[in-house]
């Protein structure tokens, strides 16, 4: 520790924020020094030093509903995208995907424009790129490696701060009111042994490649437990990314060859999503994109996690905010970052697959309306509890599903704890379905139910992986 203090003391004497002249087109030396000190502080917090180099409070976190007087409404958006700030297109920045979400225009991978306007987007650049001015896209291994060395790009030395500034600039406001598209900051925690995590809304950022969590996954949970004021992630909301992934030491490993070996040495997938009770309120979701994701989501909820489903884009080129990928519906009362924070923290999410997403470039996304709640005549009625709610009581509750904009002939079921799915009915010719189901809390433990909508060809809705939409659960336990 003495060595670290000595290093930081020496660095502190070198930093003169207003005295160092910056050469145009070259990084500010203060940015480099600050990055080094922040890396030290990520490994060992030093009182009296690290506070001087800490990141500013982004003012995302809230412990109360920021817009209690407003009605609940579904907002369509995207979590999880990449740019040249990590391993996306080397010429792009977060401001580019924020612009795509706001304007509804992009550059499709196959050419043309598949963009649609959305309500919100949260960034998630890989955190190991945050303190190095290098893009690690696949193209960088080919004909254009020099294009990926951003040594003369000042913003690449302060990516975390720059991303927040670009999010603020990309958000639509009238005065102090949030009136349209909302851009927010997050990062992807790229642990190739235990699997990746989306970390959203945090003040700080941490690098999975050097924090020791490859061997000891609890070190990440320790970071979540640490106060944000001391470099920790106590304000973060976490999403399990691409569940079921096989361990792979990217960018050098071969998943098909090395993955099974690593799987024998390590369980992976955060110990098969073993429940960690004291960080349950920080873990908010799991990505649902196909494959065996629904079974992993069910496993995580069964283990005890209170999470909602997320439909990411995970785009690495320029086809952000596209009509070709799924979207995440969030139930919020407003459009501010704190409204989205509150919604995600309370698992008010619905994952919608690409079959239910459409729209023309420059126009709002066309997605179904799916409302799932307990009790009350509507989700906004007095006494109603929206999806994601954790209810306590001895009585019988009424679960409600009211959806439109679906594919006629689709099927809807309730997936539940300790039993087969409950059929709710078939979507009518007009693409709508309304259904109710009476439920009661189990004698012991906690019961949960979430809705799954499957296409007309599904024969095992809720137990296979052919689904079009998944809602967050509603939980119920006895006093």
Secondary structure, DSSP 4 states (H G I P E B T S, - for coil): -HHHHHHHHHHHHH--TTTS---TTS--HHHHHHHHHHHHHHHS--TTTGGGGPPPP-----SS-TTTTSPPEEEEEEE-B--TTTTS-TT--HHHHHHHHHH-----TTSS--B-B-SEEE--EEGGGTTSSB---GGGGTTTSGGGB-TT-GGGGSHHHHHHHHHHHHS-EETTEE-S-EEE-EEEE--TTT--EEEES-S----TTTSSTTT-THHHHHHHHS-GGGT--TT-EEEE-STTPPP--TTT--HHHHHHHHHHH---HHHHH---GGGTTTEEEEE--STTHHHHHHHHHHHT---EEE----BSSS--SBTTS-EEEEEESSSSHHHHHHHHHTT-EEEE-GGG-B--TTSB-B--EEEEEESSSSTTSTT-EETT-EEE-SSEEEEEEEEESPPTT-EEEEEETTEEEEEEEE--TTS-EEEEEEEE--SSSEEEEEEEEE-TT-SSTTTSS--SEEEPPEEEE--
